[in-house]
Amino acid sequence: MKGIILDFSIQTNSGIISGEDQKRYSFIGSEWKENFLPQRGIKIDFDLDTTGQAIGVYKALDNSIRSNSYVTNSTEKSEEDYNIFDWFIKCLKNYANFNGRARRKEFWFFYLALVVCNIFAMVLDAILETEVIFYGVVTLATIIPFLAVSTRRLHDIGKSGWWYLISLTVIGIILLIIWWAKEGDMNNNQYGEISK
């Protein structure tokens, strides 16, 4: 059965689900089968035991709950609603995640935000006459996320992240820019599911 989590208490290790049949079901934390805590507003799939308690509670694979009566308070936006700041934060949260795929939008918005941050840091260094302190801090703080999103971007077109090493040559940089701008694979590949 499909439903949505209405509430979950860490203290009591229990929660309440509103099912697609408009009935409420309780569940205990040990029945939650995901690797993150259940949160209000998450769409789920679950089964019922003989007592009417929800068991085997998983996050729903599809978001097609038929009823419009659900009010979700989820703080997560869909990627369609992301702005440049959201993409930048997403890449920073995936600080050292070199697995998976990154769509063009994610990569280029992160790169644009990175350029803006670097320009701001250089201006701040010039105003405060601090050599390259702020620029250095921004560069050190974002080098790993940039390498990670670059690798995930290469994964999106079916290339290994090791191809990033060709950036050590001038021709390699041009090839990387072409690959970063290329449309991602429209099918699942060895690096993961479609990134869109």
N, C-alpha and C positions, 0 to 999 in steps of 0.2 A: 504494500500500500504506500501511497505517496502522502507527504505532509510537510509541515514546516515547524521548526522548533519555536515555541512561544517563550520558553524560559528554561534556564539551566542553572542550578545552584551548585557551586563547588563545595560549599560547606556540607550540604546534605547528599552530594553526589547523585542528584536526581534531577529530572527535567520533565517538561510537559510538551506534548506534541499536539498540534491541531491537524487531524487527518483530512484527506480530501472528502471524506464523508461527513465533515463538519462536527465530528466527535473529538473529544480530547482524550489523549492517552498519556500515561506516565511511563517513564523509563528510568533505569538506573545507569550510572556512568559506565559500568562494566559492559553494557550492551552497545555503547558507542564504539564503532569499529574503525574510526579514522585516527590519524596520528596528531590531531589538533583538538583543542577543547570545543565542545559543542557551543554554539552561540545563537542568540535569538535571531530569527530571520533566515536561518539556513534551510534550504529545501532538501528534504531527505526521502529515502526509501526505508521502509521498516516492515516487519512482520509482527503478528500478535500471537501471544501464547494463549493457553486455554483460559487464563484468568483475565484476559483483556489488557495485559501489560505489553508495551512495545518491546520487541526484542530485535536483535540484529539491525541496529540503526546505522545507516550509511548516508553520506552526503549523496544527493541525487545526481545521477549522471546527466540527465537532461533537466531542463528547467520548465517543463511543460505541466505545471499543476493547473488543472482545469478551472478551478474556482477563482473568481476575482475578489473574494471576500478577505483575502489575506492582506494584512498590513505588515510590511517588512520594515524593520528599523536597521537593516544591515548598513554598516558604514562603508562597505565595499562598493565602488563604482564599477560599472562595466568598462572595459577598455575603450569602447566607442566614445565614452564621455571623458576620457583622460585629456588633460591639457599638458603643456610642456613640463610643468612642475611635477605632475603626477608620473609622467614617464621617467623623469630624472630620479624621483624618489623610488620608483619601482626598481630601477637599475642599482641604486644605492642599497636597497634592501636585499637584492641578489648580489651582494658585495663580491663574493668569490664563487659564484655559481657558474661554472664553466660547462654545465650540462644543459641539455634542452636546446630550444630554438628561440630566436628573437626576430620578430618581424621588422621590416624596414622602418616603420613608424617609431618603434621603440628605440632602435639604434640611432636614427637621425635626430630625433628629439633629444635624446641623451647627449649626443654630440653637440647639438646646438646649445643646450643648457651649459655644457662643459665649456664651450667657447665663451659664452656670456660670463660665466664665473671666472674664467681666466682673465678676461678683459677687465672685469671689475677688480680682481686682485691686483692686476698690474697698475690700474689707476690708483688704487689705494696705496700701493707701494710708492708710486710717484708722489702722491700728495703728502704722505708721511715720511718720505725720503728714507725708506727702510730697505733699500736694495731690492731683494726678491723674496722677502720673508713670506708675505701673504700668497704670492704666486707659487712659491715652493710648497707651502702647506696645502693649497688647493690641488696642486699637481700630485703630491704624495698621497693625498686623501682619495683621489679619483683614478689613479693609475690602474689599480686592481679592478675596480668596476668597469673601466673602459676596456681592459683586456678581456674581461668576462663577457661583456655584451658584444664585443667584436667576435669572440669565439662563437657565441651563440648565434650571431648573425651569419657567420660562415656555415654553421650547422644547418641553418634554415635553407641554404642553397645546396646542401648535400656535401659540403667540404669539411675536412677536418680542421680543427682549430690550429693545428700546427702550420697551416698555410699562412698564418699571420707572420711567421718568420720571414716571408719573402719581402716584408716591408723594410728589411735592412738594405734593400737595393732601391734605386729610383724607379726602375721599371716595375718592381714589385709593389710599390706604393700605388702606382697607377692601376695595376691589376686589382689590388685590394679595393680601391674606390669603385671600380666597375662591379666587382662582386658584391660589395655592400649595397650598391644601388639596384642590383638585379632582383627581380621578383622571386620570392621564395618558392620552394617546391610546393605544389598544390596537393600533394599526397603525404601521408606519413612516411618518414624516412628513418634511417638507422639512429637518428639523434632525437626522435620524438614525434609527437603529433603535430599537425598543422598549427602554425603559430597564430593564425587569424581566428 
